[in-house]
Amino acid sequence: MIRVLVCDDQALVRTGFVTILDAQPDLEVVGEAGDGRAAVDLGRRLRPDVVVMDIRMPVLDGIEATRQLSGPGVADPVRTLVVTTFNLDEYVFRALRAGASGFLLKDATPPQLIAAVRTVAAGDALLAPEVTRKLIGRYAERVLPAAPPASVTSLAPRELEVLRLIATGQSNAEIAATLVISAETVKTYVSRILTKLDLRDRVQAVVYAYRHGLADPG
């Protein structure tokens, strides 16, 4: 059972998310928060598998709440799915740096919400490829690459190739088709990459690749 905390200051939106998620046999909403401070407090106390977090929240905004629950330096981070309107690029970039594991458009359909929560809980895919590719491209343009750290040398040539494809926003199935290997083999490579580089999920892998000049925005 995937345990979910829903955080949104709009009661109607929050209720809608809760209704959709609770109707699924593998999902359980364990709490709701109407502001960022409550989101952090409940996230730390309830330890959900996924926090659905609106960016624009009172008291403490969703980006800072995400940082406190999922960001660098958090000893036991939770996975956060940030809900946003895509035209707020600056908020999305900040949420990415704050440790968000995925992004969902505010006007997403119920099936997209359900799939997004399951995806973030599994930690094995980026969300909405048509959105994340655009997001990655814009984010990458603002990142000044640093020299690759020593940890990169731990990657085998094929693992490095898979990391570069992850950074383009490709799914496991797309990577498998590109490299002419099975999706299960790709999944194994992704798991090894995350372990070797001490990364939590694919979003962190994307940031890592661009920060260290391993991927080309073009």
N, C-alpha and C positions, 0 to 999 in steps of 0.2 A: 504494500500500500504506500503510495506517494503522499506524504503529508504536506499541505500547502498553507501558507500564510498569505492572505490577500490584503494589500495596502493601497488604499485610494481614498482621497478626501471627499469624493462624490459618493454619497450613500447609494444612489441608484446604480452607478457603475459597479460599485463594490458588491451589491446584492446580485447584480447580473452575473458577475464573475463567479461568485459563490454558488449560485444556482447551477450554472453550467458545469463547474468542476465537481461539485458534490454529486451530480447525477451519474458520474462515471464510476464504474466498479473498482477501478484501481486508484482513484484519487479521493482524498479526504481533506476538506478545509478544516484546519485545526484552530484558526483564529482570524480576526479581522482587525485592521488598524486604520484610523482616519487621519493620522498625522505621522510625520517621520519619527518623532521621538517614541511614540507608541509602537511603531514598527520595529525599531531597534530593541526596545524592551521586550516585546513579545518574541521577536526572532531569537534573542539570547535565551529566553526562558523556555520557549516551546521547541526550539531546535527543529524547525520544519525542513523537509528535503528541498523545498523551493519556496522562495519569497517572491510573490508577484508585486512589483513595486512601481507605483506611479512616480514620474519624475517631479512633477509639481505638487508638493505636499506642504502643508502649513507646519509651523513650529520648527521642523527640521526638514529640509528638502530631500527628495528621494535620492539624489546623488550622494549627499553626505550620509544618509541612512545606509545606502549601499556600501559606502566606504567603511562604515563602522561594523557592518555585518560580514562583508565579503572582501574587503580591500587588503592591500599589502600589509603584512604585519599582524593580521588577525590570526590568532593561534588556531582557532577551529572555525573557519569560515563556512557560511551557508551559501548555497547557490541562489543567485538573485536574477530574476527575469524582469527587466526594466520595460515598462510600458511607456510609449512615447508617440508623439506625432513627428514624422520624419523630417519635417521642415525645421525642427529645432536642433540643427546639427551640433551646435556648441554643447548643448545638454547631452547629446548622445556621446560625443567624444569624451566628455568629462565622466560620464557613467562608465564608459569602457575602461578608462584609466582607474576608476574607483573600484573595479572588480566585478562588474556585471558579467554574468555568464551568457546572457542572450538578450535580444530585443524583440519587442512585439509592438506593432502599430496599434494605436488606440481604436481604430476601426476594424480590427481583425474579426474574422468570423468565429463562431464558437468552435468549429473543428480546428481552426488555426490556434486558438488559445489552448485547447486541450493538447494538441500536438506540441506546442511550444513548451508547456509545463513538463510533458513527458521527456522531451528532448533535453531540457536543462537538467532534469533529474538524472538522466542517463549520462549527460556530459559528453556525448559522442557525436554531436553535429551542431553546426551553426544554424540559425533560424532563417527562414524565408530567404532563400538564396538571392532572389532579385533585389531584396532590400539590403542584405548584408554585403553583397558585392559592391553596391553603390556606397554604402557606409565605409567599407574597408578602403575603397579607393580614395574617398575624401579624407579619411583619417590618415592614411598613409602619406598623403601629400604634405601633411603638417608634421610628420615625424622626421627628425634629423637622425639618420642612422648612426649608430655607434659601432665600434669594432666588435665583432662576434666574440663572446666570452669563451673561456676554455671548454665549457660544457658542450659547445657545438661539436667539438672533436670526438665526443662520445657517440655521435650519430653515424650509422653506416651510410654509405652513399645513397641507398634506396630510401632510407629513413629521411635523409635530407631532402630528397626529391619529393617525398610525400608531404613533408613540412611546407615546402614551397607551394604545393598544390592546395594544401589547407589554407594557406595565406591568400589564395585567390578566391576563396569562398566555395570551393568545390565540396560536394558531399562525398561520402564514402563510395557511393555508386558511381559518381562521376570520376573520381580518382581511379577506381577500379577499371573503368572503361578507358581512361587515358593511358594507364600503364599496362593494360591487358592482363590484369590479375583479378582474383576473386575479391568480393567485398569483405569476406572474412579475413583475408590476408591484409587488406587495407586496415581493417579494424585492429588487427594485431600490431601493425606498424604504428598506428596512432597511439595505441596504449604504450608502446615502447618509447615513443617520442615524449609523451607527457611524463612518463616515469624518469627518463634520463635527464630531462630538462627541468624537472621538479615543477611542472605546470599543472594547474588544476583542471583545465578544460581547453577546448579548441579555441575559444575566444582569446585566452591567454597565449595560446600558440601563435595566433595571428599577430597579436601585439609584439610578441617576442621576435617573430620573423621580420617584421618591418623595423622594429627598433634596432635590430642588429644587421640590417642591410642584406637579409637573406631572401627578400622578395622584392619584386619590381612593381610599383603601382601601375605601370603601363601594361 
